[in-house]
Amino acid sequence: MKPMTAKELRGKSIKELVNLRKETKKKLFEMRMKNAVRALKETHLIKIAKRNIARINTVLKEKLTQWK
């Protein structure tokens, strides 16, 4: 998982962003479960996933306020 930029997220549609957020949240949940049983080697990916979700939420909010 790599950090996403707001620039690349702004190029996506609202449906794509919602699906991407859902997918990223699912991955974050899986990483948290692995981390709980000490099976996750790359724990820094949890932080990256959280930030990606926050960026997606920010861009979604921007798009929804422009859409109204």
N, C-alpha and C positions, 0 to 999 in steps of 0.2 A: 504494500500500500504506500502510495506516495502522496505528499501534500498537494492538495488541489489549490489552484489560484482562483481568485474571484473573477478574474478576466475570462478564464476558460469556462467557469460556471455561468457567467452572464450570457454566453453564447448558446446555452441550452434552453429548451422550452420548459414550461412549468411542469408538464407531465414527466419529462425526463428528470427534472430535479427531484420531484416527489419519489420517483422510483429509485433514484440514486441515494436519496436519504434513507429510504426503507432498506435498501441493500447494505448501506454502510452501517446502519444501526444493528442489522442482523450480524454483520461481521464483528462489530464491537461486542455484542453479547457473547458470541462464540469465543472471542479473545478473553473476555472477562472470566468465562467459565474455565477455560484452559489455564488462565493465570491462577485461579483459585486452587487448582489441583497441582500447581507448579509444573505444568506441561508446556507453558508458553516461554520460549527462549528469548523472543524479541519483544520485551515488554514496552519498549518505546512506541510500538505501533498503536497501543491503546491511546496515547496522547495524540498521535497524528489523526486517528479516527475521530476522536472527540472534536478536534479543531476542524476537521473536514465537515462534520455535521453542523457545527456552528456557522461555517462559511456558507453551506448550502441553505441553512435557515435564513441567514442574512440576505442572500440573493433572492430567495423565495419571497421574503417580506418586501424587498424592493420591487420585485416584479408585480406582486399583488397590489401594492399601493399605486403603482403606475397604471395598472389595468383598470382600476375603479374609475 
